[in-house]
Amino acid sequence: MTLTYWSNQGTVLAYVRLGVVPVNYEFPMDLLMLEVKTGPKIACWTDTPFSVGDDVTFVQLGDTYICSPLYDIKEVMELPDDSEDDGGESGESELRSES
């Protein structure tokens, strides 16, 4: 048997909201069908609303895949504007310690 690795990112192909709360969960969940570019189609659980075509990331917890939105890091973090002159070289940081 050969092990195959694929990305932990995919695109929503279809989804359904379950009317009954799954065992071991406290709230309703959606079941998504994902397309992984270089891998199989994956079914995963989420409590986040998605639409067909949304990009997601997923992790495996036991026998279950859990998925969440795939964010652009620039949307999530407030990154400093590169155009500001801070007196140092862009992209470098200085480490100081006091003895």
N, C-alpha and C positions, 0 to 999 in steps of 0.2 A: 504494500500500500504506500502511495506517495502522498506526503503532506502538501497541501496547497494553501497559500496565503493570499488574502485579498484585502483591499482597503476597508476601513471601518466607516466609509462614507457611501451614501447612496441617494437615489432620487425616488420620491413617492410615486408609485404606479397606481395605487388604490388604497382606500381606507374605509373602515366601518367603525361607528361608535357602538359599543356594546351596551345593551339596556340593563344588564345585570353586572354588578361589581364582581370582578374575578376573585377567586380564592386568594387570600393573603394580601389583598389590596383594600384600601379604605375608600376609594372613590372610583367613578367610572373611568374606563380606559378606552383608547382607540387602538385598533389592530391595523397596522400598516403593512402593505406589501411594497418592498423596496427593490429597485434594480441597482445592483452593484456593477460598476463598469467592467471589472475584470474578475467577476465571481458570480455566484448563484443569486437567485432572487431570495430575499430574506423577509420573513415575517417578524415584526417587532411590536412591542407595546409602548404606549406613551400616554401621558395625560395632557399633552400639549396639542392644541388644534393644528392640523396641517391641511394643505391642499395638494392635489395632484400636481406634480412638477417641482415641489419644494425639495430642497437639498437638506439632508439630515446626516447625523453621525450616530453610530450605535455601538453598544458594548454588550458583551455576553455575560450574563449573570446566571451561572449554573446552566440549565437547559433553555434559558429564556434570553431573547435579545430585547434590550431597552433602547429606545431612540430618543434623540433630542435635536433641536434645531442646529444647523451648521451655520455658525456666525463667522463673518469676516472679522478678524482680530481688530481691524481699525474701527469697526462699529461698536465693539465691546469696550475697548480701552481708549482712554483719552491720551493719545500719543502727542508728544511735543511737536510743534511746527519746526521743520528743518530749516526754515528761512530765518529763524531768530538767531542772532549772533550771541553766543554765550561765552565768547572769549576762548573757546577751545576748538579742537578739531571735531567736525561732525562725526557722530558715531562712536567717539571715544569717551571713556569714563576714567576718572582718576580715583584711585584707592588710597586713602590716608589712614594712618593709625598713629596714636599717641602712645609713647612709652613712659 
